[in-house]
Each structure stands twice: as C-alpha cells, then as structure tokens.
Amino acid sequence: GQNIDQPTEMTATEGAIVQINCTYQTSGFNGLFWYQQHAGEAPTFLSYNVLDGLEEKGRFSSFLSRSKGYSYLLLKELQMKDSASYLCAPSDSNYQLIWGAGTKLIIKP
Amino acid sequence: GAVVSQHPSWVICKSGTSVKIECRSLDFQATTMFWYRQFPKQSLMLMATSNEGSKATYEQGVEKDKFLINHASLTLSTLTVTSAHPEDSSFYICSARDLLAGEVNEQFFGPGTRLTVL
C-alpha cells in the first residue's frame, strides 16, 4: 500500500532551526513535494525533489533519499509566520500525489 | 505565474440544494485538474481527477452522481455538489497541473471553497 509517515505536531522557537521528517511508501516514485498549509487556506508549494540530495531555497531546504524512502524539510531562522502545517507528498507511478495528514508546526516567541 | 482561482470562496446553502464550484487556471493550460476535500484537522482527500474533454476519474467511495465534475476546457473545471446535506460541509480545493510542466508534475492549488450546508 501507499503510506506517509510524519510527526503530527512539532514546536520550535522563533529564530531557531527545525527539521520535519517524512518516510513514505508508494507504488512507483516520481518525485516528492513539500507544501505549506496555513489553517483555513489551500496548500502552497515549497519544494520538489526527484534526485537524492539536498535542495536549498532560501530559508527552506529539502532532502531526499529514494533508497530509504525518506525526506526532510529544514526550516532555518524560524519566523512566527512559519506556524503552519507542512505536507510531505510523494508522487506515485501515475504522477498522483499521495497525501498524509501533515505536521503541524507551532512557533513560540 | 501558475495561478489557480476558485469561485466562490465560501458558500452557505440549505440542505437539498445544489452548489457549483468553479476552478480556473488563469495563466496556464491545465490538462489535468484535481478536486480535493478537507475536513478540519484532517489530510487532503482526493475526490477525483479531471482531464479536459473526458470523464473524471473518481476515487473509491466518492459518489460520481453526487459530485458532478465537468472539465470543458484547458482552463476550467467545475464541481457540482448535488442535493447537498450537512455532512457535505467541508473545504473543497482544486488544483491544476501545467501542460508544459514536463517532468515536474507540480500541482498548483486554488484558494479553496468553504461549503456550509445548513
């Protein structure tokens, strides 16, 4: 079957660094997306990895290991506005995104 | 670029009425559009995949006669919730995939429509 595993909730301090881990199992693989979703809003795209390694984009970086079925999202210099849910979504052999419940990130001053 | 709009952004209706939600890709052509539903504190649930000019593919457990999907052009898909009931109250989100995206099959999301059925 297809499965996503992320922590349900994480708490971090403003200005700090946080890493959100994701393990997945899919039927085939065509890359992995990370999305940010604020409460009551639609998801917004953060990053895409299709090859192993680290992709850096400003304060956000995403890592992928295809052999381990593992990815993480690294957020640096946390700001209060980063409080949101972070969704790890691998793409299966049909290019369908597989969604988990996401990780709710709470930033404290 | 890659903007997706939805209309309306919220709607309140009486039980038994039908509600139509529009999803438009504003600055790109979308061969495929997706319709999701999300209940509070739950994950996105894919309802159906809509391809331009063909019938939508519904996920298991989603009633195709209740959730009518029309994808008449490369920039517009509609979802009609027929005979809505209170249990249909949810956040409905569409997304679209860019025809020219190549290998990056990113989905661009609309802002969502919050449906409340009284």
Interface residues (C-beta under 8 A of the other chain):
Chain A: N30 G31 F33 Y35 G40 E41 A42 P43 T44 F45 Y48 V50 L87 S91 Y95 Q96 L97 W99 G100 A101 G102
Chain B: Q42 S43 L44 M45 L46 T49 F91 I93 R97 E103 V104 N105 E106 Q107 F108 F109 G110 P111 G112 R114
